[in-house]
Amino acid sequence: MAVPVHGETLSLTLDRGIAATVEIPAGHGKFPAVLMFHGLGSSRDEVGIIFADTATALARNGIASLRIDFRGFGKSDGDTGAFTLERQNEDAAIALQALAAMDKVDAGRIGVMGFSFGAGAAIELAAAQPEAIKSLVVWAPVGNYHDDMLDSLGQRAFDLAARDGIVGLDLGWRTMALKRGFFDSLGRHDLLARLRAYDGPLMTVNGSDDPYRKYTPALIEAAAGADKRAVVIEGGDHVFHVYTPSRSLAPEVIEATVERFRDTLGKTR
């Protein structure tokens, strides 16, 4: 059911000081809903406000959403340096519990999406609670936490974290410091193994020029469900050129995502 106007947009604070934004469509009833998880070093509106724009598009199509800042990022409480995959997954579970409890949300029709590193959080949540997550969409997804960070940061960052307990990082768009606990946590999470525990619909979305496309075949193969597809946005890079408005492919990404959630959240499994 398409809803022609946007409803409510509210800022709220979840358990553990997690900052969040919820968007509810106009109209009555209990709506399907989508959780949104940002990438490493980012925040809930995401690069080029692509998450905020996606939330608006979802609401206009009768789908609620909740997007959060993981602890230590954006406006959430917590020390960035204390970030680990276990804490990220805990935040994701807190967000799911909060969304499912909302009066206007149909807890039987919840999907989850994640961008880049945040796609790992979406995968792990779907695998941990497959009965609660009806659809999974991942943008430019990480496929191996340890290997990705090794490629991105180099062995020296791992060595410094092991030696000094903390390392300063330049991610290109921001600087941050992460402690040894983060690096240690990378080897404790196997995303391909986790996907084998999720039998719901999966869709991956990558730009054709995104180096993370290398993970797509393994992710698709690992997913336990029959309904799985890989979407390629021609000419797109890892962030779909959102930093260059004249080249931005955000509308294509958002359209594909909204259509997928409309199709897969239409009825309970």
C-alpha positions in Angstrom: 0.0 0.0 0.0 1.6 3.3 -1.1 1.1 6.2 1.2 1.4 9.5 -0.6 2.6 11.6 2.4 5.2 11.3 5.0 4.0 10.8 8.6 6.1 11.4 11.8 9.9 11.7 12.2 11.0 11.5 15.8 14.4 11.5 17.5 14.7 9.2 20.6 17.2 7.6 22.9 17.2 3.8 23.3 18.7 1.7 26.0 22.4 2.2 26.7 22.2 5.8 25.3 21.8 4.8 21.7 20.6 7.7 19.6 18.0 6.9 17.0 15.5 8.3 14.5 12.2 6.7 13.8 10.0 7.5 10.8 6.4 6.4 10.7 4.2 6.6 7.6 1.1 8.7 7.6 -2.1 6.8 8.2 -3.4 4.2 10.6 -2.5 0.7 11.5 0.6 -1.4 12.2 3.2 -0.9 9.5 6.0 -3.1 8.3 9.4 -1.6 9.4 13.1 -1.6 8.6 16.1 -1.3 10.8 19.1 0.6 9.3 22.7 0.2 10.4 25.5 2.6 9.3 29.0 1.8 8.4 32.2 2.1 10.4 32.9 5.7 11.4 29.6 6.9 10.0 26.3 7.8 11.7 22.6 7.1 11.3 21.9 9.5 8.3 24.9 8.0 6.5 27.0 9.5 3.7 25.2 12.0 1.5 22.2 11.5 3.9 21.3 8.4 1.9 19.8 6.7 4.9 17.7 9.7 5.8 16.5 9.8 2.2 15.8 6.0 2.2 13.8 6.4 5.4 11.6 9.1 3.8 11.1 6.9 0.7 10.1 3.9 2.8 7.6 6.0 4.8 6.0 7.2 1.6 5.5 3.6 0.7 3.9 2.6 4.0 7.1 1.2 5.7 8.3 2.5 9.0 12.0 2.6 9.9 14.4 3.0 12.7 18.0 4.1 12.2 20.6 4.3 15.0 24.0 5.6 15.8 26.1 2.7 17.2 27.5 3.6 20.6 30.6 5.8 20.2 29.4 7.3 16.9 27.1 10.1 16.0 25.1 11.3 19.0 25.1 8.0 20.9 26.8 7.6 24.3 29.9 5.5 24.6 33.6 5.6 23.8 34.5 5.1 20.1 37.7 3.4 21.2 35.7 0.7 23.1 33.8 -0.3 19.9 33.8 -4.0 19.2 31.7 -6.3 17.1 30.1 -7.7 20.2 29.0 -4.2 21.2 27.8 -3.5 17.7 25.6 -6.6 17.7 24.3 -5.7 21.1 23.2 -2.3 19.8 21.5 -4.0 16.8 19.6 -6.3 19.1 18.5 -3.3 21.3 17.3 -1.5 18.2 15.3 -4.5 17.1 13.6 -4.9 20.5 12.7 -1.2 20.5 11.3 -1.2 17.0 9.2 -4.3 17.5 7.7 -2.8 20.6 6.4 0.4 18.9 2.6 0.7 18.7 2.5 1.4 15.0 4.9 -1.3 14.0 3.9 -4.8 12.9 6.6 -6.9 14.7 5.9 -9.8 12.3 7.0 -7.7 9.3 10.5 -6.3 10.1 13.4 -6.1 7.8 17.0 -5.0 8.3 19.5 -3.3 6.1 23.2 -2.3 6.6 25.8 -0.3 4.6 29.4 -1.5 4.3 30.7 -2.5 7.7 27.1 -2.1 9.1 26.0 -4.8 6.7 27.8 -7.2 8.9 25.6 -6.1 11.8 22.5 -6.6 9.7 23.7 -10.1 8.7 24.5 -11.1 12.3 21.2 -9.8 13.6 19.2 -11.7 10.9 21.2 -14.9 11.7 20.7 -14.5 15.4 17.0 -13.8 15.2 15.8 -15.3 11.9 12.3 -15.6 13.2 12.1 -11.9 13.7 13.8 -10.7 10.5 11.7 -11.2 7.4 14.0 -9.5 4.9 17.7 -8.6 4.6 19.2 -5.9 2.3 22.9 -5.1 2.4 24.6 -2.3 0.5 28.3 -2.6 -0.4 28.6 -5.3 2.3 31.7 -6.4 4.1 32.1 -10.2 3.7 35.0 -10.9 6.0 35.6 -8.5 8.9 39.3 -9.4 9.5 40.4 -9.5 5.9 38.6 -6.2 5.1 40.2 -4.3 8.0 43.6 -5.8 7.1 43.2 -4.6 3.5 41.9 -1.2 4.6 44.3 -0.5 7.5 47.3 -2.7 6.9 49.1 -5.0 9.2 50.8 -2.1 11.0 47.5 -1.0 12.6 47.0 -4.5 13.9 50.5 -4.6 15.3 50.2 -1.2 17.0 46.9 -2.1 18.6 48.5 -5.4 19.9 51.5 -3.5 21.2 50.0 -0.3 22.5 46.4 -1.3 23.2 45.1 1.5 20.9 45.8 2.8 17.5 44.8 6.1 15.7 43.3 5.5 12.3 42.7 7.7 9.3 39.6 6.3 7.4 39.8 8.9 4.7 36.7 10.7 5.7 37.4 10.9 9.5 40.0 10.0 12.0 39.3 7.8 15.0 41.0 5.6 17.6 40.2 2.0 18.2 41.5 -0.3 20.9 42.9 -3.8 20.8 39.4 -5.2 21.7 38.1 -4.1 18.3 40.9 -5.9 16.4 40.6 -9.0 18.6 36.8 -9.1 17.9 37.3 -9.3 14.1 38.4 -12.9 14.2 35.5 -14.1 16.3 32.8 -13.4 13.7 32.4 -15.4 10.5 29.8 -13.6 8.3 29.4 -16.5 5.8 28.8 -19.0 8.6 26.2 -16.6 10.1 24.4 -16.3 6.8 23.9 -20.0 6.7 21.6 -19.6 9.7 19.3 -17.1 7.9 16.8 -18.5 5.4 14.9 -15.4 4.6 15.2 -13.1 1.5 18.5 -11.5 0.9 19.5 -8.8 -1.5 23.0 -7.3 -2.0 23.5 -3.9 -3.7 26.9 -2.8 -5.0 28.2 -0.3 -7.4 29.9 -1.8 -10.5 33.2 -0.2 -9.4 32.9 -1.1 -5.8 35.9 -3.3 -4.6 33.5 -4.9 -2.1 31.8 -6.7 -5.0 34.4 -9.4 -4.4 32.4 -10.5 -1.4 29.1 -10.9 -3.3 29.4 -14.4 -4.8 30.3 -15.9 -1.4 27.6 -14.1 0.4 24.9 -15.2 -2.1 26.2 -18.7 -2.0 26.2 -18.8 1.8 22.7 -17.5 2.3 20.4 -20.3 3.3 17.2 -18.9 1.7 16.0 -19.5 -1.9 15.1 -15.8 -2.5 18.4 -14.1 -3.0 19.6 -11.7 -5.5 22.6 -9.4 -6.3 21.9 -6.0 -7.7 24.7 -4.0 -9.4 24.4 -0.3 -9.9 26.3 0.5 -13.1 28.9 3.2 -12.7 28.7 3.2 -8.9 31.6 3.2 -6.4 31.5 2.0 -2.8 29.3 4.9 -1.7 27.4 5.2 -5.0 29.0 8.6 -5.7 26.9 10.4 -3.1 29.7 12.9 -2.5 29.3 14.1 -6.1 25.7 15.2 -6.5 26.0 15.3 -10.3 27.0 11.7 -10.3 25.1 10.4 -7.4 23.3 7.0 -7.9 21.5 7.2 -4.6 18.0 7.3 -6.2 18.7 4.0 -8.0 19.9 2.4 -4.8 16.9 3.7 -2.8 14.4 2.7 -5.4 15.7 -0.9 -5.6 15.7 -1.1 -1.8 12.2 0.2 -1.3 10.9 -2.1 -4.0 12.6 -5.1 -2.3 11.2 -4.3 1.1 7.7 -3.7 -0.4 7.8 -7.1 -2.0 9.3 -9.0 1.0 7.5 -7.4 3.9 4.0 -7.6 2.3 3.0 -10.6 4.5 4.5 -12.7 7.3 6.4 -15.8 6.6 
